[in-house]
């Protein structure tokens, strides 16, 4: 992999309704906050609350 990502964590945004992961974004390490976003879910076919899903 050409891209170095050691200072960032890949965070998944999961639909709170169907629990399907629809979005990804990179977050700096050490940043401790949880994102809850209203985003369109293709599975539910509507806007739903998406929450961070981390291992
Ligand atoms: Zn959904």
mmCIF file of the protein (N, C-alpha, C, O) and its ligand, coordinates in Angstrom:
data_MODEL
# 
_entry.id   MODEL 
# 
loop_
_entity.id 
_entity.type 
_entity.pdbx_number_of_molecules 
1 polymer     1 
2 non-polymer 1 
# 
_entity_poly.entity_id                      1 
_entity_poly.type                           'polypeptide(L)' 
_entity_poly.nstd_linkage                   no 
_entity_poly.nstd_monomer                   no 
_entity_poly.pdbx_seq_one_letter_code       
;(UNK)(UNK)(UNK)(UNK)(UNK)(UNK)(UNK)(UNK)(UNK)(UNK)(UNK)(UNK)(UNK)(UNK)(UNK)(UNK)
(UNK)(UNK)(UNK)(UNK)(UNK)(UNK)(UNK)(UNK)(UNK)(UNK)(UNK)(UNK)(UNK)(UNK)(UNK)(UNK)
(UNK)(UNK)(UNK)(UNK)(UNK)(UNK)(UNK)(UNK)(UNK)(UNK)(UNK)(UNK)(UNK)(UNK)(UNK)(UNK)
(UNK)(UNK)(UNK)(UNK)(UNK)(UNK)(UNK)
;
_entity_poly.pdbx_seq_one_letter_code_can   XXXXXXXXXXXXXXXXXXXXXXXXXXXXXXXXXXXXXXXXXXXXXXXXXXXXXXX 
_entity_poly.pdbx_strand_id                 A 
# 
loop_
_entity_poly_seq.entity_id 
_entity_poly_seq.num 
_entity_poly_seq.mon_id 
_entity_poly_seq.hetero 
1 1  UNK n 
1 2  UNK n 
1 3  UNK n 
1 4  UNK n 
1 5  UNK n 
1 6  UNK n 
1 7  UNK n 
1 8  UNK n 
1 9  UNK n 
1 10 UNK n 
1 11 UNK n 
1 12 UNK n 
1 13 UNK n 
1 14 UNK n 
1 15 UNK n 
1 16 UNK n 
1 17 UNK n 
1 18 UNK n 
1 19 UNK n 
1 20 UNK n 
1 21 UNK n 
1 22 UNK n 
1 23 UNK n 
1 24 UNK n 
1 25 UNK n 
1 26 UNK n 
1 27 UNK n 
1 28 UNK n 
1 29 UNK n 
1 30 UNK n 
1 31 UNK n 
1 32 UNK n 
1 33 UNK n 
1 34 UNK n 
1 35 UNK n 
1 36 UNK n 
1 37 UNK n 
1 38 UNK n 
1 39 UNK n 
1 40 UNK n 
1 41 UNK n 
1 42 UNK n 
1 43 UNK n 
1 44 UNK n 
1 45 UNK n 
1 46 UNK n 
1 47 UNK n 
1 48 UNK n 
1 49 UNK n 
1 50 UNK n 
1 51 UNK n 
1 52 UNK n 
1 53 UNK n 
1 54 UNK n 
1 55 UNK n 
# 
loop_
_struct_asym.id 
_struct_asym.entity_id 
A 1 
B 2 
# 
loop_
_chem_comp.id 
_chem_comp.type 
_chem_comp.mon_nstd_flag 
UNK 'L-peptide linking' . 
ZN  non-polymer         . 
# 
_pdbx_entity_nonpoly.entity_id   2 
_pdbx_entity_nonpoly.name        ? 
_pdbx_entity_nonpoly.comp_id     ZN 
# 
_pdbx_nonpoly_scheme.asym_id         B 
_pdbx_nonpoly_scheme.entity_id       2 
_pdbx_nonpoly_scheme.mon_id          ZN 
_pdbx_nonpoly_scheme.ndb_seq_num     1 
_pdbx_nonpoly_scheme.pdb_seq_num     101 
_pdbx_nonpoly_scheme.auth_seq_num    101 
_pdbx_nonpoly_scheme.pdb_mon_id      ZN 
_pdbx_nonpoly_scheme.auth_mon_id     ZN 
_pdbx_nonpoly_scheme.pdb_strand_id   A 
_pdbx_nonpoly_scheme.pdb_ins_code    . 
# 
loop_
_atom_site.group_PDB 
_atom_site.id 
_atom_site.type_symbol 
_atom_site.label_atom_id 
_atom_site.label_alt_id 
_atom_site.label_comp_id 
_atom_site.label_asym_id 
_atom_site.label_entity_id 
_atom_site.label_seq_id 
_atom_site.pdbx_PDB_ins_code 
_atom_site.Cartn_x 
_atom_site.Cartn_y 
_atom_site.Cartn_z 
_atom_site.occupancy 
_atom_site.B_iso_or_equiv 
_atom_site.pdbx_formal_charge 
_atom_site.auth_seq_id 
_atom_site.auth_comp_id 
_atom_site.auth_asym_id 
_atom_site.auth_atom_id 
_atom_site.pdbx_PDB_model_num 
ATOM   1   N  N  . UNK A 1 1  ? 0.844   -1.208 0.000  1.00 0.00 ? 1   UNK A N  1 
ATOM   2   C  CA . UNK A 1 1  ? 0.000   0.000  0.000  1.00 0.00 ? 1   UNK A CA 1 
ATOM   3   C  C  . UNK A 1 1  ? 0.869   1.244  0.000  1.00 0.00 ? 1   UNK A C  1 
ATOM   4   O  O  . UNK A 1 1  ? 1.807   1.351  0.790  1.00 0.00 ? 1   UNK A O  1 
ATOM   5   N  N  . UNK A 1 2  ? 0.572   2.150  -0.852 1.00 0.00 ? 2   UNK A N  1 
ATOM   6   C  CA . UNK A 1 2  ? 1.369   3.361  -0.976 1.00 0.00 ? 2   UNK A CA 1 
ATOM   7   C  C  . UNK A 1 2  ? 0.993   4.400  0.068  1.00 0.00 ? 2   UNK A C  1 
ATOM   8   O  O  . UNK A 1 2  ? 1.814   5.234  0.452  1.00 0.00 ? 2   UNK A O  1 
ATOM   9   N  N  . UNK A 1 3  ? -0.224  4.347  0.514  1.00 0.00 ? 3   UNK A N  1 
ATOM   10  C  CA . UNK A 1 3  ? -0.697  5.368  1.442  1.00 0.00 ? 3   UNK A CA 1 
ATOM   11  C  C  . UNK A 1 3  ? -0.387  4.945  2.870  1.00 0.00 ? 3   UNK A C  1 
ATOM   12  O  O  . UNK A 1 3  ? -0.765  3.858  3.308  1.00 0.00 ? 3   UNK A O  1 
ATOM   13  N  N  . UNK A 1 4  ? 0.298   5.809  3.576  1.00 0.00 ? 4   UNK A N  1 
ATOM   14  C  CA . UNK A 1 4  ? 0.583   5.533  4.984  1.00 0.00 ? 4   UNK A CA 1 
ATOM   15  C  C  . UNK A 1 4  ? -0.554  6.068  5.841  1.00 0.00 ? 4   UNK A C  1 
ATOM   16  O  O  . UNK A 1 4  ? -0.982  7.214  5.699  1.00 0.00 ? 4   UNK A O  1 
ATOM   17  N  N  . UNK A 1 5  ? -1.017  5.230  6.709  1.00 0.00 ? 5   UNK A N  1 
ATOM   18  C  CA . UNK A 1 5  ? -2.208  5.601  7.470  1.00 0.00 ? 5   UNK A CA 1 
ATOM   19  C  C  . UNK A 1 5  ? -1.985  5.408  8.957  1.00 0.00 ? 5   UNK A C  1 
ATOM   20  O  O  . UNK A 1 5  ? -2.938  5.193  9.706  1.00 0.00 ? 5   UNK A O  1 
ATOM   21  N  N  . UNK A 1 6  ? -0.749  5.482  9.387  1.00 0.00 ? 6   UNK A N  1 
ATOM   22  C  CA . UNK A 1 6  ? -0.504  5.119  10.784 1.00 0.00 ? 6   UNK A CA 1 
ATOM   23  C  C  . UNK A 1 6  ? -1.036  6.144  11.782 1.00 0.00 ? 6   UNK A C  1 
ATOM   24  O  O  . UNK A 1 6  ? -1.204  5.830  12.960 1.00 0.00 ? 6   UNK A O  1 
ATOM   25  N  N  . UNK A 1 7  ? -1.300  7.357  11.324 1.00 0.00 ? 7   UNK A N  1 
ATOM   26  C  CA . UNK A 1 7  ? -1.833  8.361  12.242 1.00 0.00 ? 7   UNK A CA 1 
ATOM   27  C  C  . UNK A 1 7  ? -3.351  8.486  12.182 1.00 0.00 ? 7   UNK A C  1 
ATOM   28  O  O  . UNK A 1 7  ? -3.959  9.333  12.837 1.00 0.00 ? 7   UNK A O  1 
ATOM   29  N  N  . UNK A 1 8  ? -3.925  7.628  11.387 1.00 0.00 ? 8   UNK A N  1 
ATOM   30  C  CA . UNK A 1 8  ? -5.376  7.748  11.237 1.00 0.00 ? 8   UNK A CA 1 
ATOM   31  C  C  . UNK A 1 8  ? -6.041  6.383  11.384 1.00 0.00 ? 8   UNK A C  1 
ATOM   32  O  O  . UNK A 1 8  ? -5.462  5.345  11.063 1.00 0.00 ? 8   UNK A O  1 
ATOM   33  N  N  . UNK A 1 9  ? -7.242  6.421  11.866 1.00 0.00 ? 9   UNK A N  1 
ATOM   34  C  CA . UNK A 1 9  ? -8.037  5.211  11.978 1.00 0.00 ? 9   UNK A CA 1 
ATOM   35  C  C  . UNK A 1 9  ? -9.180  5.258  10.978 1.00 0.00 ? 9   UNK A C  1 
ATOM   36  O  O  . UNK A 1 9  ? -9.824  6.289  10.787 1.00 0.00 ? 9   UNK A O  1 
ATOM   37  N  N  . UNK A 1 10 ? -9.408  4.146  10.361 1.00 0.00 ? 10  UNK A N  1 
ATOM   38  C  CA . UNK A 1 10 ? -10.586 4.047  9.507  1.00 0.00 ? 10  UNK A CA 1 
ATOM   39  C  C  . UNK A 1 10 ? -11.800 3.784  10.380 1.00 0.00 ? 10  UNK A C  1 
ATOM   40  O  O  . UNK A 1 10 ? -11.844 2.822  11.146 1.00 0.00 ? 10  UNK A O  1 
ATOM   41  N  N  . UNK A 1 11 ? -12.767 4.648  10.246 1.00 0.00 ? 11  UNK A N  1 
ATOM   42  C  CA . UNK A 1 11 ? -13.980 4.538  11.044 1.00 0.00 ? 11  UNK A CA 1 
ATOM   43  C  C  . UNK A 1 11 ? -15.138 4.219  10.121 1.00 0.00 ? 11  UNK A C  1 
ATOM   44  O  O  . UNK A 1 11 ? -15.269 4.781  9.034  1.00 0.00 ? 11  UNK A O  1 
ATOM   45  N  N  . UNK A 1 12 ? -15.954 3.322  10.571 1.00 0.00 ? 12  UNK A N  1 
ATOM   46  C  CA . UNK A 1 12 ? -17.122 2.936  9.792  1.00 0.00 ? 12  UNK A CA 1 
ATOM   47  C  C  . UNK A 1 12 ? -18.369 3.573  10.391 1.00 0.00 ? 12  UNK A C  1 
ATOM   48  O  O  . UNK A 1 12 ? -18.531 3.641  11.609 1.00 0.00 ? 12  UNK A O  1 
ATOM   49  N  N  . UNK A 1 13 ? -19.225 4.027  9.524  1.00 0.00 ? 13  UNK A N  1 
ATOM   50  C  CA . UNK A 1 13 ? -20.516 4.542  9.979  1.00 0.00 ? 13  UNK A CA 1 
ATOM   51  C  C  . UNK A 1 13 ? -21.582 3.514  9.656  1.00 0.00 ? 13  UNK A C  1 
ATOM   52  O  O  . UNK A 1 13 ? -21.798 3.143  8.502  1.00 0.00 ? 13  UNK A O  1 
ATOM   53  N  N  . UNK A 1 14 ? -22.238 3.070  10.707 1.00 0.00 ? 14  UNK A N  1 
ATOM   54  C  CA . UNK A 1 14 ? -23.199 1.988  10.558 1.00 0.00 ? 14  UNK A CA 1 
ATOM   55  C  C  . UNK A 1 14 ? -24.624 2.499  10.770 1.00 0.00 ? 14  UNK A C  1 
ATOM   56  O  O  . UNK A 1 14 ? -24.901 3.269  11.690 1.00 0.00 ? 14  UNK A O  1 
ATOM   57  N  N  . UNK A 1 15 ? -25.490 2.058  9.914  1.00 0.00 ? 15  UNK A N  1 
ATOM   58  C  CA . UNK A 1 15 ? -26.903 2.401  10.053 1.00 0.00 ? 15  UNK A CA 1 
ATOM   59  C  C  . UNK A 1 15 ? -27.439 1.802  11.349 1.00 0.00 ? 15  UNK A C  1 
ATOM   60  O  O  . UNK A 1 15 ? -27.245 0.619  11.633 1.00 0.00 ? 15  UNK A O  1 
ATOM   61  N  N  . UNK A 1 16 ? -28.115 2.640  12.127 1.00 0.00 ? 16  UNK A N  1 
ATOM   62  C  CA . UNK A 1 16 ? -28.621 2.173  13.417 1.00 0.00 ? 16  UNK A CA 1 
ATOM   63  C  C  . UNK A 1 16 ? -29.875 1.327  13.257 1.00 0.00 ? 16  UNK A C  1 
ATOM   64  O  O  . UNK A 1 16 ? -30.300 0.665  14.203 1.00 0.00 ? 16  UNK A O  1 
ATOM   65  N  N  . UNK A 1 17 ? -30.459 1.342  12.090 1.00 0.00 ? 17  UNK A N  1 
ATOM   66  C  CA . UNK A 1 17 ? -31.705 0.594  11.870 1.00 0.00 ? 17  UNK A CA 1 
ATOM   67  C  C  . UNK A 1 17 ? -31.397 -0.822 11.384 1.00 0.00 ? 17  UNK A C  1 
ATOM   68  O  O  . UNK A 1 17 ? -31.842 -1.805 11.976 1.00 0.00 ? 17  UNK A O  1 
ATOM   69  N  N  . UNK A 1 18 ? -30.631 -0.907 10.297 1.00 0.00 ? 18  UNK A N  1 
ATOM   70  C  CA . UNK A 1 18 ? -30.388 -2.232 9.719  1.00 0.00 ? 18  UNK A CA 1 
ATOM   71  C  C  . UNK A 1 18 ? -28.987 -2.751 10.050 1.00 0.00 ? 18  UNK A C  1 
ATOM   72  O  O  . UNK A 1 18 ? -28.648 -3.881 9.699  1.00 0.00 ? 18  UNK A O  1 
ATOM   73  N  N  . UNK A 1 19 ? -28.171 -1.933 10.725 1.00 0.00 ? 19  UNK A N  1 
ATOM   74  C  CA . UNK A 1 19 ? -26.819 -2.314 11.161 1.00 0.00 ? 19  UNK A CA 1 
ATOM   75  C  C  . UNK A 1 19 ? -25.871 -2.563 9.985  1.00 0.00 ? 19  UNK A C  1 
ATOM   76  O  O  . UNK A 1 19 ? -24.869 -3.262 10.134 1.00 0.00 ? 19  UNK A O  1 
ATOM   77  N  N  . UNK A 1 20 ? -26.173 -2.009 8.851  1.00 0.00 ? 20  UNK A N  1 
ATOM   78  C  CA . UNK A 1 20 ? -25.320 -2.155 7.683  1.00 0.00 ? 20  UNK A CA 1 
ATOM   79  C  C  . UNK A 1 20 ? -24.342 -0.989 7.635  1.00 0.00 ? 20  UNK A C  1 
ATOM   80  O  O  . UNK A 1 20 ? -24.711 0.155  7.900  1.00 0.00 ? 20  UNK A O  1 
ATOM   81  N  N  . UNK A 1 21 ? -23.092 -1.289 7.294  1.00 0.00 ? 21  UNK A N  1 
ATOM   82  C  CA . UNK A 1 21 ? -22.080 -0.234 7.220  1.00 0.00 ? 21  UNK A CA 1 
ATOM   83  C  C  . UNK A 1 21 ? -22.144 0.414  5.839  1.00 0.00 ? 21  UNK A C  1 
ATOM   84  O  O  . UNK A 1 21 ? -21.958 -0.245 4.816  1.00 0.00 ? 21  UNK A O  1 
ATOM   85  N  N  . UNK A 1 22 ? -22.408 1.703  5.834  1.00 0.00 ? 22  UNK A N  1 
ATOM   86  C  CA . UNK A 1 22 ? -22.629 2.405  4.572  1.00 0.00 ? 22  UNK A CA 1 
ATOM   87  C  C  . UNK A 1 22 ? -21.553 3.423  4.246  1.00 0.00 ? 22  UNK A C  1 
ATOM   88  O  O  . UNK A 1 22 ? -21.343 3.749  3.078  1.00 0.00 ? 22  UNK A O  1 
ATOM   89  N  N  . UNK A 1 23 ? -20.871 3.926  5.257  1.00 0.00 ? 23  UNK A N  1 
ATOM   90  C  CA . UNK A 1 23 ? -19.916 5.003  5.023  1.00 0.00 ? 23  UNK A CA 1 
ATOM   91  C  C  . UNK A 1 23 ? -18.623 4.726  5.772  1.00 0.00 ? 23  UNK A C  1 
ATOM   92  O  O  . UNK A 1 23 ? -18.594 4.062  6.809  1.00 0.00 ? 23  UNK A O  1 
ATOM   93  N  N  . UNK A 1 24 ? -17.545 5.273  5.189  1.00 0.00 ? 24  UNK A N  1 
ATOM   94  C  CA . UNK A 1 24 ? -16.244 5.189  5.831  1.00 0.00 ? 24  UNK A CA 1 
ATOM   95  C  C  . UNK A 1 24 ? -15.637 6.578  5.870  1.00 0.00 ? 24  UNK A C  1 
ATOM   96  O  O  . UNK A 1 24 ? -15.895 7.400  4.990  1.00 0.00 ? 24  UNK A O  1 
ATOM   97  N  N  . UNK A 1 25 ? -14.833 6.841  6.886  1.00 0.00 ? 25  UNK A N  1 
ATOM   98  C  CA . UNK A 1 25 ? -14.044 8.060  6.866  1.00 0.00 ? 25  UNK A CA 1 
ATOM   99  C  C  . UNK A 1 25 ? -12.815 7.860  7.724  1.00 0.00 ? 25  UNK A C  1 
ATOM   100 O  O  . UNK A 1 25 ? -12.745 6.949  8.548  1.00 0.00 ? 25  UNK A O  1 
ATOM   101 N  N  . UNK A 1 26 ? -11.845 8.736  7.510  1.00 0.00 ? 26  UNK A N  1 
ATOM   102 C  CA . UNK A 1 26 ? -10.592 8.644  8.257  1.00 0.00 ? 26  UNK A CA 1 
ATOM   103 C  C  . UNK A 1 26 ? -10.627 9.622  9.410  1.00 0.00 ? 26  UNK A C  1 
ATOM   104 O  O  . UNK A 1 26 ? -10.988 10.788 9.252  1.00 0.00 ? 26  UNK A O  1 
ATOM   105 N  N  . UNK A 1 27 ? -10.249 9.129  10.563 1.00 0.00 ? 27  UNK A N  1 
ATOM   106 C  CA . UNK A 1 27 ? -10.219 9.965  11.747 1.00 0.00 ? 27  UNK A CA 1 
ATOM   107 C  C  . UNK A 1 27 ? -8.828  9.917  12.346 1.00 0.00 ? 27  UNK A C  1 
ATOM   108 O  O  . UNK A 1 27 ? -8.206  8.859  12.441 1.00 0.00 ? 27  UNK A O  1 
ATOM   109 N  N  . UNK A 1 28 ? -8.349  11.095 12.751 1.00 0.00 ? 28  UNK A N  1 
ATOM   110 C  CA . UNK A 1 28 ? -7.049  11.178 13.404 1.00 0.00 ? 28  UNK A CA 1 
ATOM   111 C  C  . UNK A 1 28 ? -7.045  10.379 14.697 1.00 0.00 ? 28  UNK A C  1 
ATOM   112 O  O  . UNK A 1 28 ? -8.030  10.345 15.435 1.00 0.00 ? 28  UNK A O  1 
ATOM   113 N  N  . UNK A 1 29 ? -5.920  9.744  14.947 1.00 0.00 ? 29  UNK A N  1 
ATOM   114 C  CA . UNK A 1 29 ? -5.789  9.018  16.210 1.00 0.00 ? 29  UNK A CA 1 
ATOM   115 C  C  . UNK A 1 29 ? -5.781  9.990  17.377 1.00 0.00 ? 29  UNK A C  1 
ATOM   116 O  O  . UNK A 1 29 ? -5.267  11.103 17.266 1.00 0.00 ? 29  UNK A O  1 
ATOM   117 N  N  . UNK A 1 30 ? -6.339  9.578  18.464 1.00 0.00 ? 30  UNK A N  1 
ATOM   118 C  CA . UNK A 1 30 ? -6.355  10.414 19.653 1.00 0.00 ? 30  UNK A CA 1 
ATOM   119 C  C  . UNK A 1 30 ? -7.579  11.289 19.750 1.00 0.00 ? 30  UNK A C  1 
ATOM   120 O  O  . UNK A 1 30 ? -7.836  11.883 20.797 1.00 0.00 ? 30  UNK A O  1 
ATOM   121 N  N  . UNK A 1 31 ? -8.333  11.378 18.682 1.00 0.00 ? 31  UNK A N  1 
ATOM   122 C  CA . UNK A 1 31 ? -9.568  12.164 18.718 1.00 0.00 ? 31  UNK A CA 1 
ATOM   123 C  C  . UNK A 1 31 ? -10.668 11.275 19.266 1.00 0.00 ? 31  UNK A C  1 
ATOM   124 O  O  . UNK A 1 31 ? -11.059 10.285 18.648 1.00 0.00 ? 31  UNK A O  1 
ATOM   125 N  N  . UNK A 1 32 ? -11.157 11.646 20.432 1.00 0.00 ? 32  UNK A N  1 
ATOM   126 C  CA . UNK A 1 32 ? -12.147 10.796 21.077 1.00 0.00 ? 32  UNK A CA 1 
ATOM   127 C  C  . UNK A 1 32 ? -13.515 11.446 21.050 1.00 0.00 ? 32  UNK A C  1 
ATOM   128 O  O  . UNK A 1 32 ? -13.912 12.148 21.980 1.00 0.00 ? 32  UNK A O  1 
ATOM   129 N  N  . UNK A 1 33 ? -14.204 11.203 19.991 1.00 0.00 ? 33  UNK A N  1 
ATOM   130 C  CA . UNK A 1 33 ? -15.601 11.614 19.964 1.00 0.00 ? 33  UNK A CA 1 
ATOM   131 C  C  . UNK A 1 33 ? -16.347 10.651 19.065 1.00 0.00 ? 33  UNK A C  1 
ATOM   132 O  O  . UNK A 1 33 ? -15.772 10.040 18.164 1.00 0.00 ? 33  UNK A O  1 
ATOM   133 N  N  . UNK A 1 34 ? -17.589 10.532 19.317 1.00 0.00 ? 34  UNK A N  1 
ATOM   134 C  CA . UNK A 1 34 ? -18.418 9.636  18.522 1.00 0.00 ? 34  UNK A CA 1 
ATOM   135 C  C  . UNK A 1 34 ? -19.289 10.476 17.604 1.00 0.00 ? 34  UNK A C  1 
ATOM   136 O  O  . UNK A 1 34 ? -19.880 11.480 18.000 1.00 0.00 ? 34  UNK A O  1 
ATOM   137 N  N  . UNK A 1 35 ? -19.339 10.029 16.389 1.00 0.00 ? 35  UNK A N  1 
ATOM   138 C  CA . UNK A 1 35 ? -20.156 10.739 15.427 1.00 0.00 ? 35  UNK A CA 1 
ATOM   139 C  C  . UNK A 1 35 ? -21.479 10.017 15.251 1.00 0.00 ? 35  UNK A C  1 
ATOM   140 O  O  . UNK A 1 35 ? -21.524 8.813  14.998 1.00 0.00 ? 35  UNK A O  1 
ATOM   141 N  N  . UNK A 1 36 ? -22.532 10.763 15.387 1.00 0.00 ? 36  UNK A N  1 
ATOM   142 C  CA . UNK A 1 36 ? -23.846 10.239 15.049 1.00 0.00 ? 36  UNK A CA 1 
ATOM   143 C  C  . UNK A 1 36 ? -24.415 11.130 13.952 1.00 0.00 ? 36  UNK A C  1 
ATOM   144 O  O  . UNK A 1 36 ? -24.673 12.314 14.171 1.00 0.00 ? 36  UNK A O  1 
ATOM   145 N  N  . UNK A 1 37 ? -24.602 10.563 12.799 1.00 0.00 ? 37  UNK A N  1 
ATOM   146 C  CA . UNK A 1 37 ? -24.979 11.370 11.653 1.00 0.00 ? 37  UNK A CA 1 
ATOM   147 C  C  . UNK A 1 37 ? -26.243 10.822 11.013 1.00 0.00 ? 37  UNK A C  1 
ATOM   148 O  O  . UNK A 1 37 ? -26.476 9.614  10.971 1.00 0.00 ? 37  UNK A O  1 
ATOM   149 N  N  . UNK A 1 38 ? -27.033 11.730 10.526 1.00 0.00 ? 38  UNK A N  1 
ATOM   150 C  CA . UNK A 1 38 ? -28.177 11.337 9.725  1.00 0.00 ? 38  UNK A CA 1 
ATOM   151 C  C  . UNK A 1 38 ? -27.735 11.235 8.277  1.00 0.00 ? 38  UNK A C  1 
ATOM   152 O  O  . UNK A 1 38 ? -27.408 12.237 7.641  1.00 0.00 ? 38  UNK A O  1 
ATOM   153 N  N  . UNK A 1 39 ? -27.729 10.030 7.771  1.00 0.00 ? 39  UNK A N  1 
ATOM   154 C  CA . UNK A 1 39 ? -27.297 9.810  6.397  1.00 0.00 ? 39  UNK A CA 1 
ATOM   155 C  C  . UNK A 1 39 ? -28.257 8.870  5.693  1.00 0.00 ? 39  UNK A C  1 
ATOM   156 O  O  . UNK A 1 39 ? -29.020 8.121  6.304  1.00 0.00 ? 39  UNK A O  1 
ATOM   157 N  N  . UNK A 1 40 ? -28.175 8.952  4.376  1.00 0.00 ? 40  UNK A N  1 
ATOM   158 C  CA . UNK A 1 40 ? -29.064 8.103  3.593  1.00 0.00 ? 40  UNK A CA 1 
ATOM   159 C  C  . UNK A 1 40 ? -28.558 6.670  3.601  1.00 0.00 ? 40  UNK A C  1 
ATOM   160 O  O  . UNK A 1 40 ? -27.387 6.418  3.314  1.00 0.00 ? 40  UNK A O  1 
ATOM   161 N  N  . UNK A 1 41 ? -29.427 5.741  3.925  1.00 0.00 ? 41  UNK A N  1 
ATOM   162 C  CA . UNK A 1 41 ? -29.096 4.329  3.905  1.00 0.00 ? 41  UNK A CA 1 
ATOM   163 C  C  . UNK A 1 41 ? -29.768 3.689  2.699  1.00 0.00 ? 41  UNK A C  1 
ATOM   164 O  O  . UNK A 1 41 ? -30.988 3.736  2.543  1.00 0.00 ? 41  UNK A O  1 
ATOM   165 N  N  . UNK A 1 42 ? -28.939 3.091  1.853  1.00 0.00 ? 42  UNK A N  1 
ATOM   166 C  CA . UNK A 1 42 ? -29.480 2.454  0.649  1.00 0.00 ? 42  UNK A CA 1 
ATOM   167 C  C  . UNK A 1 42 ? -30.339 1.251  1.006  1.00 0.00 ? 42  UNK A C  1 
ATOM   168 O  O  . UNK A 1 42 ? -31.309 0.932  0.319  1.00 0.00 ? 42  UNK A O  1 
ATOM   169 N  N  . UNK A 1 43 ? -29.966 0.599  2.083  1.00 0.00 ? 43  UNK A N  1 
ATOM   170 C  CA . UNK A 1 43 ? -30.684 -0.594 2.491  1.00 0.00 ? 43  UNK A CA 1 
ATOM   171 C  C  . UNK A 1 43 ? -32.084 -0.259 3.010  1.00 0.00 ? 43  UNK A C  1 
ATOM   172 O  O  . UNK A 1 43 ? -33.064 -0.920 2.667  1.00 0.00 ? 43  UNK A O  1 
ATOM   173 N  N  . UNK A 1 44 ? -32.155 0.778  3.841  1.00 0.00 ? 44  UNK A N  1 
ATOM   174 C  CA . UNK A 1 44 ? -33.448 1.209  4.375  1.00 0.00 ? 44  UNK A CA 1 
ATOM   175 C  C  . UNK A 1 44 ? -34.172 2.122  3.387  1.00 0.00 ? 44  UNK A C  1 
ATOM   176 O  O  . UNK A 1 44 ? -35.383 2.319  3.496  1.00 0.00 ? 44  UNK A O  1 
ATOM   177 N  N  . UNK A 1 45 ? -33.444 2.671  2.435  1.00 0.00 ? 45  UNK A N  1 
ATOM   178 C  CA . UNK A 1 45 ? -33.977 3.600  1.432  1.00 0.00 ? 45  UNK A CA 1 
ATOM   179 C  C  . UNK A 1 45 ? -34.577 4.833  2.081  1.00 0.00 ? 45  UNK A C  1 
ATOM   180 O  O  . UNK A 1 45 ? -35.606 5.350  1.645  1.00 0.00 ? 45  UNK A O  1 
ATOM   181 N  N  . UNK A 1 46 ? -33.916 5.291  3.127  1.00 0.00 ? 46  UNK A N  1 
ATOM   182 C  CA . UNK A 1 46 ? -34.319 6.540  3.773  1.00 0.00 ? 46  UNK A CA 1 
ATOM   183 C  C  . UNK A 1 46 ? -33.159 7.036  4.631  1.00 0.00 ? 46  UNK A C  1 
ATOM   184 O  O  . UNK A 1 46 ? -32.160 6.342  4.817  1.00 0.00 ? 46  UNK A O  1 
ATOM   185 N  N  . UNK A 1 47 ? -33.316 8.244  5.145  1.00 0.00 ? 47  UNK A N  1 
ATOM   186 C  CA . UNK A 1 47 ? -32.290 8.775  6.037  1.00 0.00 ? 47  UNK A CA 1 
ATOM   187 C  C  . UNK A 1 47 ? -32.450 8.159  7.421  1.00 0.00 ? 47  UNK A C  1 
ATOM   188 O  O  . UNK A 1 47 ? -33.537 8.146  8.000  1.00 0.00 ? 47  UNK A O  1 
ATOM   189 N  N  . UNK A 1 48 ? -31.346 7.657  7.924  1.00 0.00 ? 48  UNK A N  1 
ATOM   190 C  CA . UNK A 1 48 ? -31.371 7.048  9.246  1.00 0.00 ? 48  UNK A CA 1 
ATOM   191 C  C  . UNK A 1 48 ? -30.172 7.547  10.038 1.00 0.00 ? 48  UNK A C  1 
ATOM   192 O  O  . UNK A 1 48 ? -29.259 8.163  9.489  1.00 0.00 ? 48  UNK A O  1 
ATOM   193 N  N  . UNK A 1 49 ? -30.189 7.275  11.315 1.00 0.00 ? 49  UNK A N  1 
ATOM   194 C  CA . UNK A 1 49 ? -29.059 7.626  12.167 1.00 0.00 ? 49  UNK A CA 1 
ATOM   195 C  C  . UNK A 1 49 ? -27.923 6.635  11.935 1.00 0.00 ? 49  UNK A C  1 
ATOM   196 O  O  . UNK A 1 49 ? -28.119 5.420  11.981 1.00 0.00 ? 49  UNK A O  1 
ATOM   197 N  N  . UNK A 1 50 ? -26.742 7.174  11.688 1.00 0.00 ? 50  UNK A N  1 
ATOM   198 C  CA . UNK A 1 50 ? -25.563 6.333  11.506 1.00 0.00 ? 50  UNK A CA 1 
ATOM   199 C  C  . UNK A 1 50 ? -24.598 6.577  12.661 1.00 0.00 ? 50  UNK A C  1 
ATOM   200 O  O  . UNK A 1 50 ? -24.317 7.718  13.026 1.00 0.00 ? 50  UNK A O  1 
ATOM   201 N  N  . UNK A 1 51 ? -24.110 5.514  13.211 1.00 0.00 ? 51  UNK A N  1 
ATOM   202 C  CA . UNK A 1 51 ? -23.194 5.609  14.346 1.00 0.00 ? 51  UNK A CA 1 
ATOM   203 C  C  . UNK A 1 51 ? -21.870 4.986  14.007 1.00 0.00 ? 51  UNK A C  1 
ATOM   204 O  O  . UNK A 1 51 ? -21.772 4.115  13.142 1.00 0.00 ? 51  UNK A O  1 
ATOM   205 N  N  . UNK A 1 52 ? -20.856 5.443  14.699 1.00 0.00 ? 52  UNK A N  1 
ATOM   206 C  CA . UNK A 1 52 ? -19.529 4.865  14.536 1.00 0.00 ? 52  UNK A CA 1 
ATOM   207 C  C  . UNK A 1 52 ? -19.523 3.405  14.932 1.00 0.00 ? 52  UNK A C  1 
ATOM   208 O  O  . UNK A 1 52 ? -20.097 3.017  15.949 1.00 0.00 ? 52  UNK A O  1 
ATOM   209 N  N  . UNK A 1 53 ? -18.870 2.608  14.120 1.00 0.00 ? 53  UNK A N  1 
ATOM   210 C  CA . UNK A 1 53 ? -18.690 1.202  14.460 1.00 0.00 ? 53  UNK A CA 1 
ATOM   211 C  C  . UNK A 1 53 ? -17.206 0.923  14.433 1.00 0.00 ? 53  UNK A C  1 
ATOM   212 O  O  . UNK A 1 53 ? -16.611 0.851  13.358 1.00 0.00 ? 53  UNK A O  1 
ATOM   213 N  N  . UNK A 1 54 ? -16.603 0.766  15.578 1.00 0.00 ? 54  UNK A N  1 
ATOM   214 C  CA . UNK A 1 54 ? -15.175 0.470  15.666 1.00 0.00 ? 54  UNK A CA 1 
ATOM   215 C  C  . UNK A 1 54 ? -14.967 -0.847 16.350 1.00 0.00 ? 54  UNK A C  1 
ATOM   216 O  O  . UNK A 1 54 ? -15.763 -1.271 17.187 1.00 0.00 ? 54  UNK A O  1 
ATOM   217 N  N  . UNK A 1 55 ? -13.874 -1.492 15.980 1.00 0.00 ? 55  UNK A N  1 
ATOM   218 C  CA . UNK A 1 55 ? -13.555 -2.790 16.550 1.00 0.00 ? 55  UNK A CA 1 
ATOM   219 C  C  . UNK A 1 55 ? -13.194 -2.660 18.011 1.00 0.00 ? 55  UNK A C  1 
ATOM   220 O  O  . UNK A 1 55 ? -12.892 -3.659 18.664 1.00 0.00 ? 55  UNK A O  1 
HETATM 221 ZN ZN . ZN  B 2 .  ? -30.235 1.054  7.153  1.00 0.00 ? 101 ZN  A ZN 1 
# 
